[in-house]
């Protein structure tokens, strides 16, 4: 696979993941993103992220943390509010 094809695939997967999160109100349980793989090392300088989720996190398009739901905390991926507003205006061009 050439480099352009690989990049095109990453861009498409990133759009899919962002659209999925947007359609769910801007945040989702992290487990729902299993198709987008997250292979992030603690040492980004030595091993920069290459997965869809890793690249989105690297560029600040999503953050991952724990959010309460009922009386439990769940690992959650969310799009920051300022980014979410921008993405919602661009969402039509994703499709």
N, C-alpha and C positions, 0 to 999 in steps of 0.2 A: 504494500500500500504506500503510495507516495505521500509526501508531507502535506500537500494541499488536501488530499482526501481525508487524512487524519484530522486536520484542522476543521474541515467542513463537518465531519462527524461530531467533533467536540462541541462546535457551535450549535448544531442541531440538538444534541443531548442537553446542552445548557438551556436552550430555549424551552425544551420540553419540561425540564425540571422547574424552571422559573414559572412557566405557565401553570403547571400543576400546583405549585405552592400558591400562586396568585388566585387560582380558582377555588382554593380552600381557605380564602380569607387572609392569606399572607403568612400562615404558619401551619405546619403539619408535624405529626409525630414522625420522628426521624426514621423509624422502621419502615414507613411508607416510601422512603426514597431508596430502598435497597437496590433497585434497578440502576441507580446512578452511581453506585460504588463510591466509597470514601477511603482512599488509601493514603491518609495523611500521616506523615512522620512528625515527631516533635521537632525535628531538625530540618526545617524548611530550607535553610541555606545549603545544606548538603544534599537533601532529597526533596526538591520542589514538588508540590502536588501535581499529579497528572490526571487524576480522575475528575469526572464532571463536578461532583460536590466539592472536591478539593480546590479546583480552579475557581468555582463560584465563591468559596470561602476566602481564598487568597485575594480576590478582587473586591471583597467586601459586599458582594451581592446577596449573600446569605450569612447568617450567624447560627451557630448551634449552641444550645444550652438546655437547661432544665426548666420546665414550666409546670405549675400545678394544674392538675385536672382532677377535680374532686379532692380526695385526701391523699393523692399520690403525685409524685413528680415524674414527668416523662421527658426523655430526651427529645428535643424539639428543634426543628429547623425553621427559621423565620427570615423574612426579608425585612431589613430595617425600614422604618416608616418613610424616611426621605427617599430611599431607593424605590420603595414600593410605589409611591406616588408617580415617580418617573416611569417605572416599568408599566404601570397601568395605562399611561398615555401612549406607550409604544406597543402594548400587547397586541393590538390588531395587526401590526406588521410582523409579528412572530409567526403568523399562520399562513 
